[in-house]
Amino acid sequence: MLPPPLRPGDRLAVILPSGALRETTGFQAGIELWQQQGYQVDVHPQCSASWGYLAGADQQRREALRAVLLDPNIKGILCGRGGFGATRLLETWAWPEHSPKWLIGFSDITALLWSYASYGVVGIHGPVLTTLAAEPLWTRARLFNLVQHQAVAPLHGQAWVGGVVQGILWPGNLTVASHLLATQQLPAWSRVILALEDVGEAPYRLDRMLTQWRQTSAFQQVVGLALGRFSQCDPPGASPSLAVVEVLKDRCCDLGIPVVADLPFGHDGENAALPVGVPVELDGNQARLSLLEAKSHP
């Protein structure tokens, strides 16, 4: 279900469930953009912690997440950045009973978003605080509209395989999602429209992950593929390689399901916010991904 719509004056909490903060300029700029929308933004003390590449020890990050979930004054959770570490939190995690609230992030936050959607609450695959200020006005507006339960326009890309299907949207980072396979954290799903993006993965690694997906029972429930940006994924060095687009077409276009590529979400560019676990329509003829009506929290 959708959390209640955010309203000016609502209090939002900032946490770092994954990697430690590397720079503060973009982080502070992201906070200010939410404040300009009329929200109160509280930065959890955990955000100043670090343990190697992690934003504090697992228990420290886990307790921060639990604390903001259970705080009745907090209406939304803003993830400061991605990195790595969210899957570590899920090893000994159970979502506490709480009023549904928005969870917003992408990249490594995919793990938490998918787990939260399995718990029954819609989160937002969208800009983290360190990337929000670099977004164009339309993607910022889309994010703010979604958390206020306002309508957003369909996304348009390139049609690779035709057909029109409706299903439940699961957007995320391919690498993070692939490491949920064969774990208890992979959602039990049906009629899935899988929306994938990635960054910094060589074509052969994308090939390996997509080949793994093709051989899993989870993939049998995928009725459509919506592909975002695969940035910094060029072949390494002068070694012989397929191009990224060749790998994606080879691994995705023979499945007998609609495929729309080059949708404006992912790293290093426009990152249009996408709700996790909501009904959508993927039109492979018009190269369009549209949100359908989702159930709101009473």
C-alpha positions in Angstrom: 0.0 0.0 0.0 1.0 3.6 -0.5 2.0 5.5 2.7 -0.1 8.6 3.4 0.7 11.6 1.2 3.3 14.0 2.5 2.2 17.5 3.3 4.3 20.6 4.0 5.3 20.6 7.6 5.8 16.8 7.7 9.0 15.6 9.3 11.4 13.5 7.3 14.5 11.6 8.6 17.8 11.1 6.9 19.8 7.9 7.4 22.7 6.1 5.7 21.8 2.4 5.4 24.7 1.6 3.2 27.9 3.5 2.5 29.6 6.1 4.5 29.2 9.8 3.4 32.0 10.8 1.1 31.1 14.5 0.5 28.7 16.9 2.1 28.0 19.5 -0.6 25.5 17.4 -2.5 24.2 15.9 0.7 23.3 19.3 2.1 22.0 20.5 -1.2 19.6 17.6 -1.3 18.4 18.3 2.3 17.7 22.0 1.3 15.6 20.9 -1.7 13.3 18.9 0.6 13.2 21.8 3.0 12.2 24.1 0.2 9.2 21.9 -0.4 8.1 22.8 3.2 9.3 19.6 5.0 11.3 19.5 8.2 14.4 17.3 7.7 16.1 15.6 10.6 19.6 14.1 10.1 20.0 11.0 12.2 23.2 11.0 14.3 24.1 7.7 12.5 25.0 9.7 9.4 28.2 10.9 11.0 29.4 7.3 11.6 31.7 5.2 9.5 33.3 1.8 9.6 35.5 1.3 6.6 33.3 1.8 3.5 30.1 1.4 5.7 28.2 4.2 7.4 28.8 2.5 10.8 28.5 -1.0 12.0 25.6 -3.1 10.8 23.8 -2.9 14.2 24.3 0.9 14.2 22.7 1.3 10.8 20.0 -1.3 11.6 19.0 0.5 14.8 18.9 3.9 12.9 16.5 2.4 10.4 14.4 0.9 13.2 14.3 4.1 15.2 13.0 6.3 12.3 10.4 3.6 11.3 9.0 3.5 14.9 9.0 7.3 15.4 5.4 8.4 14.8 6.6 11.9 14.0 8.6 10.8 11.0 6.6 10.5 7.8 9.3 9.7 5.4 12.9 8.3 5.3 15.5 9.9 2.9 18.5 7.8 2.2 21.6 10.0 2.0 23.5 7.8 -0.5 23.9 4.3 -1.8 27.3 2.5 -1.9 27.1 -0.9 -0.3 25.7 -2.4 2.9 21.9 -2.5 2.8 21.9 -6.3 2.2 23.9 -6.7 5.4 21.0 -5.2 7.3 18.6 -7.8 6.0 20.5 -10.7 7.4 18.8 -10.4 10.8 16.0 -8.0 10.0 12.2 -8.1 10.4 10.2 -5.0 9.6 8.7 -3.7 12.9 5.0 -3.0 13.2 4.7 0.7 12.3 2.6 3.1 10.3 3.7 3.0 6.6 6.0 5.8 5.6 7.9 6.7 2.5 11.4 5.2 2.0 13.3 6.9 -0.8 16.6 5.9 -2.5 18.1 3.8 -5.3 21.2 1.8 -6.2 22.2 -0.2 -3.1 18.9 0.9 -1.5 17.2 -1.5 -3.9 17.6 -4.2 -1.3 15.6 -2.3 1.3 13.0 -1.1 -1.1 12.3 -4.6 -2.3 12.2 -6.0 1.2 9.8 -3.1 2.3 7.6 -3.8 -0.7 7.4 -7.5 0.3 6.3 -6.3 3.7 3.5 -4.5 1.9 4.6 -0.9 1.8 5.4 1.1 -1.4 8.7 2.9 -1.5 10.3 5.1 -4.1 13.2 4.1 -6.3 14.5 7.6 -6.9 17.3 10.1 -6.2 19.2 9.9 -2.9 20.2 13.2 -1.2 23.7 13.3 -2.7 22.2 13.1 -6.3 19.0 15.1 -5.9 20.5 18.5 -6.6 21.9 17.3 -9.9 18.5 16.2 -11.2 16.6 18.3 -13.7 13.5 20.1 -12.6 11.1 17.6 -14.1 12.6 14.6 -12.2 12.6 16.5 -8.9 8.9 17.5 -9.5 8.1 13.9 -10.3 9.6 12.7 -7.0 7.8 15.4 -5.0 4.5 14.7 -6.8 4.7 10.9 -6.1 5.0 11.3 -2.4 2.1 13.7 -2.4 -0.1 11.1 -4.3 -0.2 13.4 -7.4 -0.3 12.0 -10.9 2.9 11.7 -12.9 3.4 11.4 -16.7 4.4 8.1 -18.3 8.1 7.6 -19.1 9.2 7.1 -22.7 12.1 5.1 -24.1 13.0 3.0 -27.1 10.8 0.1 -28.2 12.9 -3.1 -28.5 10.1 -5.7 -28.3 6.5 -4.9 -28.9 3.4 -5.9 -26.9 1.4 -4.4 -24.1 1.3 -5.9 -20.6 0.2 -4.9 -17.1 2.0 -6.1 -14.0 3.6 -5.0 -10.7 6.7 -2.8 -11.0 9.9 -3.8 -9.4 12.6 -1.2 -10.2 16.1 -1.6 -9.0 19.8 -2.0 -9.6 20.7 -5.1 -11.5 23.7 -6.0 -9.4 22.0 -5.5 -6.1 18.9 -7.4 -7.3 21.0 -10.3 -8.6 22.5 -10.8 -5.2 19.1 -11.2 -3.7 18.5 -14.3 -5.9 18.2 -17.6 -4.0 17.9 -15.7 -0.7 14.9 -15.2 1.6 15.0 -11.5 0.7 13.9 -12.0 -2.9 10.2 -11.1 -3.0 7.5 -13.7 -3.7 6.0 -12.1 -6.7 3.8 -12.7 -9.8 3.3 -10.8 -13.0 6.4 -8.6 -12.6 7.5 -5.8 -14.8 11.2 -5.6 -13.9 12.9 -2.2 -14.3 16.6 -2.4 -14.2 19.6 -0.1 -14.3 23.3 -0.3 -13.4 26.6 1.5 -13.2 30.2 0.5 -13.6 29.6 -3.1 -14.7 31.6 -4.4 -17.7 29.4 -6.0 -20.5 30.5 -9.5 -19.6 29.4 -9.0 -16.0 26.0 -7.7 -17.2 25.8 -10.8 -19.4 26.6 -13.0 -16.4 23.9 -11.5 -14.2 21.2 -11.5 -16.9 22.1 -15.1 -17.8 21.6 -16.0 -14.1 18.2 -14.3 -14.0 17.1 -16.2 -17.1 17.7 -19.5 -15.4 15.8 -18.7 -12.2 12.2 -19.5 -11.3 11.7 -15.9 -10.2 12.3 -14.8 -13.8 9.4 -17.0 -15.0 7.1 -14.4 -13.4 8.5 -11.5 -15.4 6.1 -10.3 -18.0 7.9 -7.2 -19.2 11.3 -5.5 -19.0 11.9 -1.8 -18.6 15.5 -0.9 -19.0 17.0 2.3 -17.7 20.5 3.7 -18.0 23.6 1.4 -17.9 26.3 4.0 -17.3 30.1 3.6 -17.2 29.6 0.1 -18.5 31.8 0.3 -21.6 34.2 -2.6 -22.3 37.4 -2.4 -20.4 40.6 -1.7 -22.2 41.3 -3.1 -25.7 40.0 -6.6 -24.9 37.4 -8.1 -27.4 33.9 -7.4 -26.1 30.3 -7.0 -27.0 28.9 -3.5 -26.5 26.5 -3.0 -23.6 23.5 -2.6 -26.0 24.5 -5.9 -27.7 24.5 -7.7 -24.4 21.2 -6.2 -23.3 19.5 -7.1 -26.6 20.9 -10.6 -26.7 19.8 -11.4 -23.2 16.5 -9.6 -23.1 14.9 -9.6 -26.6 14.3 -13.4 -27.1 12.0 -13.9 -24.1 8.7 -13.3 -25.8 7.8 -10.3 -23.5 7.7 -6.6 -24.2 11.0 -4.8 -23.7 11.4 -1.0 -23.5 14.9 0.4 -23.2 16.6 3.8 -22.6 14.1 4.9 -20.0 15.3 7.9 -18.1 16.2 6.4 -14.7 19.5 5.2 -13.2 22.9 6.6 -12.4 24.7 9.5 -14.1 21.7 11.3 -15.6 18.0 11.8 -15.2 16.7 9.5 -12.5 12.9 9.5 -12.8 11.4 8.2 -9.5 9.5 4.9 -9.7 7.3 3.4 -7.0 8.2 -0.1 -6.0 5.4 -2.7 -6.0 2.7 -0.8 -7.8 0.6 -1.7 -10.9 1.9 -0.4 -14.2 1.5 -0.8 -17.9 4.5 -1.4 -20.2 3.7 -0.6 -23.8 6.4 -2.1 -26.0 4.7 -0.6 -29.1 4.7 3.0 -27.9 7.9 2.6 -25.8 6.0 3.8 -22.7 5.9 2.9 -19.0 2.8 4.2 -17.2 1.7 4.0 -13.6 -1.8 2.6 -12.9 -3.9 3.4 -9.9 -2.4 2.0 -6.7 -4.1 1.3 -3.4 -3.6 4.2 -0.9 -3.2 3.9 2.8 -6.5 4.8 4.5 
